[in-house]
């Protein structure tokens, strides 16, 4: 039996113990980032000048600085002011805040791609602006944004690996630990890469299926 397979049989079960942590970190962060990103996009498209500039500053700040720096600041910097988070919570906050900035721009572009005449027509039919946005604009925008948002979701799944730098015991952290014990970093990180490949491929397949299920002729593209 090839050495690579033998190595995997021995160490893969231990490596897979990091999968639930990785998926929990990703699911929580991408979900919170989704709602925060929507709020930021709303502020940039429909908010007043104060909300517009606050959301713009936020987006530029988190898109313009590395996620690793943001994570270190939250986990190692904030304790100076008495704000202390455990490693998992700090990682969730960092990934959420960073992802929300990117998701907000995807949502903003998608909202702006819906013809403005539809909002005007909805208001003329007696809807309030919020009703028109919620019932007319937002459903179309969410369908249109799915291909771009899918890419962000997959990227954030891979970015969870950064969390090992602050002590979160996920896939990359376990791979590093196993490599330190076996002194065979080549094989263990190759196996770790395969685990990430399976996870991202599964997510991509699901989101591709979701995109096809939500397809509406003339509104979305497959």
Backbone bond lengths (Angstrom), bond angles and torsions (degrees), N, CA, C in turn:
res aa  C-N    CA-C-N  psi(-1)  N-CA   C-N-CA  omega(-1)  CA-C   N-CA-C  phi
1 X - - - 1.466 - - 1.527 109.22 -
2 X 1.334 118.01 131.47 1.467 119.89 -178.70 1.525 111.83 -54.81
3 X 1.303 115.26 147.50 1.460 120.94 -177.63 1.527 111.44 -59.24
4 X 1.343 117.05 -37.60 1.455 120.95 -178.13 1.530 111.30 -61.71
5 X 1.344 116.43 -41.66 1.461 120.92 179.22 1.518 110.20 -68.87
6 X 1.317 116.96 -42.36 1.463 120.85 178.79 1.523 110.84 -60.75
7 X 1.325 115.51 -43.02 1.464 121.02 178.48 1.531 110.29 -61.60
8 X 1.325 116.73 -43.13 1.459 121.05 -179.66 1.516 112.67 -64.91
9 X 1.329 117.05 -41.60 1.466 120.67 179.03 1.529 110.36 -59.55
10 X 1.321 116.06 -36.56 1.457 120.23 -176.83 1.528 112.38 -77.20
11 X 1.345 116.72 -42.42 1.472 120.15 -168.95 1.523 114.86 -108.21
12 X 1.336 117.70 -16.15 1.462 119.20 -177.83 1.528 112.99 -61.46
13 X 1.342 120.01 -41.61 1.472 118.53 178.12 1.526 113.36 -56.52
14 X 1.328 116.62 -38.75 1.466 118.94 177.95 1.523 110.72 -69.87
15 X 1.327 116.61 -38.82 1.462 120.51 178.88 1.523 111.48 -63.17
16 X 1.322 116.69 -37.65 1.467 121.23 -177.46 1.528 112.85 -68.96
17 X 1.333 117.12 -13.99 1.460 119.55 176.50 1.531 111.41 -63.74
18 X 1.329 116.64 -19.48 1.463 120.31 179.05 1.516 113.67 -84.03
19 X 1.344 116.96 -11.45 1.469 119.93 -177.48 1.526 112.39 -62.44
20 X 1.351 120.31 -46.85 1.474 118.95 178.90 1.526 112.97 -59.34
21 X 1.330 117.76 -37.15 1.466 120.54 178.50 1.522 109.99 -66.82
22 X 1.326 116.28 -45.02 1.467 120.56 179.00 1.522 111.36 -60.14
23 X 1.336 116.61 -46.78 1.466 120.04 -178.40 1.530 111.56 -68.28
24 X 1.337 117.17 -38.02 1.471 119.63 178.08 1.518 110.66 -63.22
25 X 1.319 115.55 -44.90 1.464 120.80 178.67 1.518 110.49 -59.86
26 X 1.323 116.45 -44.40 1.467 121.01 -177.40 1.527 111.47 -69.12
27 X 1.319 117.75 -46.91 1.470 120.92 -176.25 1.525 110.73 -62.30
28 X 1.324 117.10 -45.70 1.466 120.13 -179.48 1.528 110.62 -63.80
29 X 1.331 116.16 -47.05 1.464 120.21 -175.77 1.528 112.03 -67.35
30 X 1.330 117.74 -43.19 1.460 119.66 -176.95 1.530 110.55 -70.35
31 X 1.342 117.22 -31.83 1.468 120.67 178.52 1.524 110.97 -70.59
32 X 1.326 116.76 -49.05 1.462 120.12 177.97 1.528 110.61 -62.89
33 X 1.332 116.23 -38.95 1.465 120.20 178.03 1.516 112.33 -64.30
34 X 1.331 116.36 -32.25 1.461 121.08 178.40 1.526 110.63 -61.65
35 X 1.322 116.55 -51.17 1.467 119.75 -177.33 1.532 111.91 -69.94
36 X 1.336 116.61 -38.53 1.461 118.87 177.05 1.523 110.50 -67.37
37 X 1.315 117.04 -38.62 1.461 120.78 177.83 1.515 112.31 -63.61
38 X 1.340 116.52 -39.37 1.459 120.18 176.33 1.525 111.16 -61.83
39 X 1.335 115.82 -43.16 1.462 119.54 179.46 1.520 111.49 -63.85
40 X 1.313 116.96 -40.38 1.465 120.69 178.22 1.523 111.25 -65.86
41 X 1.332 116.43 -41.01 1.465 119.87 178.51 1.525 110.74 -64.00
42 X 1.338 116.39 -42.21 1.463 120.03 177.65 1.528 109.77 -59.60
43 X 1.331 116.80 -43.25 1.464 120.37 -178.96 1.524 111.60 -62.73
44 X 1.321 117.46 -36.21 1.463 120.44 -178.82 1.522 112.52 -76.64
45 X 1.335 116.94 -30.65 1.466 119.60 -176.47 1.526 111.62 -92.90
46 X 1.339 116.84 -43.77 1.459 119.82 -172.08 1.532 113.59 -116.55
47 X 1.312 118.92 -7.55 1.451 120.68 -176.59 1.521 113.28 -77.06
48 X 1.324 115.31 167.14 1.463 119.57 175.57 1.527 109.87 -76.01
49 X 1.322 116.59 -176.68 1.463 120.00 -174.80 1.531 112.10 -61.73
50 X 1.329 117.12 -36.98 1.466 119.91 -179.27 1.525 110.47 -64.35
51 X 1.341 116.27 -50.77 1.464 119.80 179.78 1.530 111.01 -63.46
52 X 1.329 115.90 -37.79 1.463 119.71 -179.95 1.520 110.67 -61.01
53 X 1.310 117.38 -49.18 1.459 119.66 -176.65 1.519 112.13 -71.91
54 X 1.326 118.09 -35.54 1.464 119.90 176.65 1.527 110.93 -62.57
55 X 1.319 116.02 -45.56 1.463 119.41 179.74 1.524 111.43 -67.44
56 X 1.323 117.26 -36.58 1.459 120.94 178.96 1.528 111.21 -64.66
57 X 1.327 116.35 -44.69 1.469 120.35 178.33 1.525 110.15 -61.70
58 X 1.313 117.11 -43.75 1.458 121.36 178.71 1.526 110.77 -58.81
59 X 1.313 116.26 -50.40 1.465 120.79 -177.02 1.520 111.36 -61.68
60 X 1.323 116.73 -45.69 1.466 119.71 -179.05 1.521 111.23 -66.28
61 X 1.331 117.15 -35.76 1.465 120.89 179.67 1.518 111.14 -64.73
62 X 1.324 117.18 -49.05 1.460 119.46 -175.29 1.519 113.34 -80.58
63 X 1.314 118.57 -23.17 1.465 120.31 173.49 1.522 111.48 -81.84
64 X 1.316 116.18 -22.20 1.468 120.16 -175.12 1.510 114.92 -94.33
65 X 1.339 117.79 -3.30 1.460 120.95 178.92 1.525 109.49 -125.07
66 X 1.335 118.35 149.15 1.478 120.79 -177.47 1.528 111.86 -66.98
67 X 1.324 115.59 143.92 1.454 119.96 177.83 1.527 111.54 -61.05
68 X 1.333 117.28 -35.00 1.459 120.16 -179.73 1.524 110.78 -62.15
69 X 1.331 116.76 -41.44 1.466 120.78 177.41 1.517 109.93 -63.85
70 X 1.325 117.36 -42.60 1.462 121.33 178.71 1.523 110.87 -61.64
71 X 1.334 116.51 -40.99 1.458 120.47 -179.66 1.526 111.42 -66.62
72 X 1.326 117.00 -43.09 1.458 120.63 177.36 1.528 111.12 -63.50
73 X 1.336 116.17 -38.68 1.469 119.74 179.95 1.524 110.63 -62.78
74 X 1.338 116.12 -44.48 1.468 120.29 -178.56 1.520 111.23 -67.72
75 X 1.341 116.89 -42.81 1.461 120.58 -174.31 1.530 113.03 -83.36
76 X 1.337 116.74 -38.79 1.464 120.59 -174.83 1.527 113.75 -106.88
77 X 1.341 116.55 -25.73 1.462 119.69 -176.50 1.507 114.79 -88.13
78 X 1.328 116.65 -42.29 1.468 120.18 -176.50 1.533 114.28 -65.05
79 X 1.349 119.56 -29.20 1.476 117.87 176.99 1.526 113.82 -55.91
80 X 1.314 117.38 -22.84 1.475 120.53 176.42 1.527 110.59 -59.73
81 X 1.331 116.91 -29.07 1.466 121.63 -179.86 1.532 111.40 -102.79
82 X 1.317 116.35 14.96 1.454 120.41 177.79 1.513 114.64 82.33
83 X 1.328 117.66 10.14 1.466 121.96 179.81 1.525 107.66 -102.31
84 X 1.320 116.56 106.31 1.463 121.60 -173.36 1.527 110.07 -119.31
85 X 1.332 116.05 129.84 1.464 122.37 175.80 1.519 108.82 -122.98
86 X 1.335 115.97 148.39 1.464 118.04 171.04 1.524 108.30 -71.12
87 X 1.326 116.36 167.63 1.460 120.79 -172.47 1.531 112.55 -60.43
88 X 1.337 116.87 -43.56 1.465 119.77 -178.21 1.523 111.02 -64.20
89 X 1.328 117.11 -45.46 1.466 120.67 -179.72 1.520 111.08 -63.90
90 X 1.334 117.28 -42.02 1.465 120.69 178.53 1.519 110.89 -61.30
91 X 1.336 117.08 -39.80 1.465 120.70 178.91 1.522 110.82 -66.12
92 X 1.348 116.70 -42.33 1.473 120.63 178.25 1.523 110.28 -60.23
93 X 1.324 116.91 -45.70 1.465 120.71 -178.55 1.523 110.41 -62.73
94 X 1.324 116.83 -45.78 1.471 120.44 -177.77 1.526 111.41 -63.00
95 X 1.324 116.46 -47.47 1.464 119.74 -178.78 1.523 110.75 -66.71
96 X 1.333 116.66 -39.29 1.464 120.95 178.34 1.518 111.16 -60.34
97 X 1.326 116.67 -51.68 1.462 120.88 -176.61 1.524 111.35 -63.95
98 X 1.323 116.68 -39.33 1.460 120.01 179.40 1.524 110.92 -69.68
99 X 1.317 116.44 -46.07 1.465 120.19 -178.71 1.521 111.72 -64.10
100 X 1.330 117.26 -37.74 1.465 120.66 -179.01 1.518 111.74 -59.51
101 X 1.328 116.47 -36.55 1.464 119.76 -179.79 1.525 111.27 -63.83
102 X 1.330 116.38 -41.71 1.467 119.76 179.26 1.527 111.50 -73.80
103 X 1.330 116.39 -41.46 1.456 119.28 178.75 1.527 111.10 -62.13
104 X 1.325 116.66 -36.20 1.465 120.33 179.90 1.524 111.28 -59.06
105 X 1.320 117.02 -40.24 1.463 119.76 -179.88 1.527 111.53 -70.70
106 X 1.330 116.69 -35.80 1.464 119.30 174.68 1.533 110.13 -62.94
107 X 1.322 116.27 -45.77 1.468 120.39 -179.63 1.523 110.98 -64.85
108 X 1.323 116.64 -41.50 1.473 119.95 -179.27 1.530 110.58 -60.91
109 X 1.337 116.59 -46.33 1.463 119.45 178.95 1.509 112.27 -63.06
110 X 1.337 116.32 -37.55 1.454 120.00 -179.97 1.527 111.46 -68.89
111 X 1.335 116.81 -41.05 1.469 120.49 178.06 1.523 110.49 -62.63
112 X 1.317 116.21 -42.73 1.466 119.86 -178.96 1.527 112.45 -69.62
113 X 1.342 117.01 -18.48 1.468 119.64 179.22 1.528 112.27 -78.13
114 X 1.340 116.55 -16.28 1.473 119.72 176.84 1.532 108.24 -79.05
115 X 1.318 118.39 127.65 1.477 120.30 -178.03 1.524 112.74 -52.49
116 X 1.326 116.55 131.14 1.466 121.13 -178.28 1.521 112.42 -64.53
117 X 1.333 116.04 -23.28 1.453 119.52 179.50 1.516 112.93 -60.21
118 X 1.329 116.98 -26.96 1.462 119.90 179.36 1.527 111.08 -68.38
119 X 1.331 116.16 -37.20 1.466 119.73 177.05 1.524 110.20 -67.21
120 X 1.325 116.54 -41.16 1.458 120.87 178.52 1.529 111.22 -63.59
121 X 1.350 115.59 -41.91 1.461 119.95 179.41 1.529 111.08 -64.77
122 X 1.333 117.02 -40.19 1.461 120.48 179.06 1.522 111.03 -64.16
123 X 1.331 116.58 -40.60 1.465 119.56 178.17 1.520 110.51 -65.44
124 X 1.351 116.64 -36.86 1.461 120.82 179.34 1.526 111.76 -66.72
125 X 1.348 116.02 -25.25 1.469 120.05 178.56 1.520 112.28 -82.98
126 X 1.328 117.39 -0.74 1.457 120.65 176.58 1.513 115.13 106.20
127 X 1.333 118.17 0.15 1.465 120.68 178.45 1.525 110.51 -74.49
128 X 1.326 115.97 147.79 1.462 119.23 169.54 1.527 107.87 -74.71
129 X 1.320 115.74 167.59 1.463 118.38 179.28 1.533 111.13 -60.85
130 X 1.341 117.26 -42.14 1.455 120.11 -179.82 1.520 111.40 -64.12
131 X 1.352 117.67 -40.66 1.461 120.40 178.22 1.525 110.95 -64.16
132 X 1.324 116.56 -40.03 1.460 120.40 180.00 1.526 111.33 -66.08
133 X 1.331 116.14 -40.90 1.463 120.00 178.80 1.528 110.13 -65.89
134 X 1.349 116.38 -46.32 1.466 120.97 -175.43 1.526 112.52 -69.41
135 X 1.316 117.54 -39.14 1.467 120.87 -172.90 1.528 114.06 -96.43
136 X 1.331 117.59 -25.53 1.462 120.87 -174.58 1.529 111.89 -111.30
137 X 1.316 116.68 -55.09 1.460 120.87 -172.58 1.527 112.91 -77.09
138 X 1.336 116.36 -48.30 1.459 120.39 -173.23 1.530 113.94 -64.45
139 X 1.344 120.27 -44.11 1.476 118.82 178.63 1.524 112.69 -58.53
140 X 1.332 116.87 -39.93 1.460 119.25 177.97 1.520 111.48 -68.89
141 X 1.335 116.32 -41.71 1.462 120.61 -178.10 1.526 111.00 -63.22
142 X 1.339 117.29 -40.37 1.463 120.18 -178.79 1.520 111.40 -67.74
143 X 1.320 117.78 -34.10 1.458 120.11 175.72 1.528 110.55 -68.61
144 X 1.313 117.09 -42.10 1.463 120.86 -177.70 1.530 112.48 -68.37
145 X 1.330 117.01 -31.22 1.460 120.71 -173.59 1.523 112.59 -83.30
146 X 1.321 118.03 -11.48 1.458 120.93 -171.66 1.535 114.30 -54.68
147 X 1.352 120.67 -44.98 1.472 118.37 178.93 1.532 113.11 -59.70
148 X 1.336 117.47 -43.97 1.461 120.18 179.11 1.530 111.20 -69.49
149 X 1.319 116.77 -40.94 1.458 120.26 179.76 1.520 111.34 -64.98
150 X 1.328 116.94 -34.03 1.463 120.85 177.81 1.516 110.72 -60.18
151 X 1.316 116.67 -40.65 1.460 120.49 177.98 1.530 110.84 -62.46
152 X 1.333 116.98 -42.44 1.463 121.13 178.41 1.525 110.69 -63.01
153 X 1.315 117.71 -40.67 1.461 121.26 -179.70 1.525 110.98 -62.15
154 X 1.318 116.69 -41.78 1.464 120.69 -179.69 1.526 110.65 -69.08
155 X 1.319 116.48 -41.53 1.468 120.19 178.30 1.524 110.87 -61.23
156 X 1.330 117.25 -43.17 1.460 120.30 -179.40 1.527 111.83 -66.27
157 X 1.321 117.53 -31.76 1.462 120.15 175.79 1.528 110.31 -61.83
158 X 1.314 116.46 -41.40 1.469 119.70 177.62 1.525 111.77 -71.74
159 X 1.327 116.81 -32.20 1.466 120.54 -179.54 1.528 112.58 -69.59
160 X 1.340 117.77 -15.39 1.462 118.82 176.70 1.524 111.22 -61.08
161 X 1.332 116.85 -20.70 1.467 120.19 179.71 1.523 111.79 -63.48
162 X 1.340 117.14 -23.63 1.465 120.28 179.18 1.525 110.90 -64.87
163 X 1.316 116.91 -24.35 1.460 120.50 -175.84 1.526 112.94 -62.55
164 X 1.325 117.06 -20.56 1.468 118.34 -179.65 1.521 111.61 -65.54
165 X 1.338 117.64 -21.02 1.469 120.75 -178.98 1.518 112.71 -68.67
166 X 1.347 117.23 -18.77 1.465 119.38 177.71 1.532 111.25 -111.84
167 X 1.330 116.69 12.17 1.458 120.15 171.83 1.504 117.15 101.80
168 X 1.326 119.03 8.02 1.466 120.63 176.28 1.526 108.12 -74.30
169 X 1.314 116.88 127.00 1.470 120.86 -174.91 1.526 109.27 -88.18
170 X 1.320 115.87 76.57 1.460 121.53 177.52 1.535 108.57 -107.29
171 X 1.322 117.15 -161.54 1.466 121.19 -171.99 1.530 111.74 -59.45
172 X 1.320 117.31 -49.77 1.457 120.60 -177.08 1.528 112.03 -63.91
173 X 1.327 116.79 -39.37 1.469 120.28 178.86 1.523 110.76 -63.71
174 X 1.328 117.25 -42.93 1.455 120.28 178.64 1.525 111.12 -66.65
175 X 1.331 116.56 -38.08 1.467 119.59 177.41 1.524 110.68 -62.15
176 X 1.319 116.50 -42.20 1.461 120.52 178.46 1.529 110.98 -63.68
177 X 1.339 116.47 -41.01 1.466 120.72 179.51 1.527 111.19 -65.28
178 X 1.322 116.10 -44.54 1.472 119.81 178.53 1.522 110.58 -64.33
179 X 1.329 116.15 -39.73 1.458 119.64 177.76 1.514 112.32 -62.24
180 X 1.322 116.94 -37.51 1.467 121.07 178.84 1.527 111.30 -66.10
181 X 1.343 115.95 -33.27 1.466 119.82 -178.71 1.525 112.33 -81.43
182 X 1.326 116.48 -34.86 1.466 119.74 -176.90 1.521 112.79 -95.96
183 X 1.326 115.91 -16.62 1.474 122.57 -174.71 1.530 111.23 60.21
184 X 1.328 116.00 25.65 1.465 121.00 177.90 1.526 107.91 -123.98
185 X 1.319 115.28 74.71 1.460 120.43 -178.41 1.528 111.52 -69.74
186 X 1.317 116.69 -28.99 1.462 120.14 -177.98 1.525 110.96 -60.00
187 X 1.318 116.21 -52.42 1.459 119.02 -175.34 1.532 112.56 -71.36
188 X 1.332 116.33 -40.90 1.460 117.21 -175.92 1.522 111.64 -68.93
189 X 1.334 116.99 -37.41 1.471 117.51 178.79 1.526 111.48 -76.29
190 X 1.321 116.58 -23.66 1.461 118.81 172.22 1.529 109.90 -67.70
191 X 1.330 116.49 -40.84 1.453 120.02 175.82 1.532 111.19 -66.04
192 X 1.338 116.27 -40.19 1.467 120.00 177.68 1.530 110.50 -61.04
193 X 1.337 116.05 -41.15 1.462 119.82 177.62 1.516 111.81 -61.61
194 X 1.331 116.66 -38.12 1.467 120.39 178.61 1.526 111.04 -66.90
195 X 1.335 116.97 -37.52 1.465 120.39 177.43 1.526 110.06 -63.25
196 X 1.334 116.55 -46.51 1.468 119.80 177.21 1.528 110.77 -61.46
197 X 1.324 117.22 -37.76 1.464 120.69 179.80 1.524 110.82 -62.86
198 X 1.327 116.87 -42.15 1.469 120.45 178.23 1.523 110.37 -64.24
199 X 1.337 117.04 -43.00 1.461 120.44 -179.69 1.527 111.73 -63.76
200 X 1.323 116.78 -49.20 1.469 119.73 -177.95 1.526 111.17 -67.04
201 X 1.327 117.23 -36.49 1.466 119.96 178.29 1.529 110.78 -65.55
202 X 1.330 116.15 -38.52 1.466 120.13 178.50 1.528 110.78 -65.15
203 X 1.329 115.87 -44.66 1.464 120.08 178.53 1.522 110.65 -63.37
204 X 1.328 116.81 -42.85 1.465 120.94 179.77 1.526 111.16 -62.79
205 X 1.324 116.58 -39.75 1.465 120.27 178.94 1.522 110.74 -65.50
206 X 1.331 116.63 -43.81 1.458 119.76 179.35 1.526 111.52 -63.01
207 X 1.329 116.74 -44.48 1.458 119.63 -179.05 1.530 111.26 -68.75
208 X 1.325 116.92 -32.48 1.456 119.64 174.09 1.520 111.46 -63.76
209 X 1.344 115.75 -42.41 1.468 120.26 176.01 1.526 110.49 -62.13
210 X 1.343 116.81 -43.10 1.465 120.82 179.98 1.527 110.97 -63.18
211 X 1.321 116.20 -37.70 1.470 120.06 179.03 1.526 110.87 -64.06
212 X 1.331 116.00 -40.80 1.460 119.12 178.68 1.528 111.92 -69.28
213 X 1.337 116.88 -36.01 1.463 120.28 -179.60 1.527 111.91 -69.72
214 X 1.319 117.42 -29.52 1.469 120.61 -178.33 1.523 112.05 -96.22
215 X 1.323 116.84 7.97 1.462 120.07 -178.55 1.527 111.16 -64.66
216 X 1.328 115.74 130.96 1.463 122.62 174.39 1.529 107.48 -128.30
217 X 1.332 118.53 119.15 1.468 120.45 -178.80 1.526 111.34 -55.29
218 X 1.317 115.06 131.39 1.447 120.75 178.54 1.521 114.25 87.16
219 X 1.345 116.31 -11.90 1.470 120.90 -179.55 1.515 110.66 -110.94
220 X 1.340 116.43 -44.47 1.462 120.95 -177.80 1.507 110.06 -123.13
221 X 1.326 114.94 166.84 1.460 121.38 177.01 1.521 109.07 -123.26
222 X 1.333 116.92 141.46 1.445 122.12 176.75 1.518 107.58 -102.86
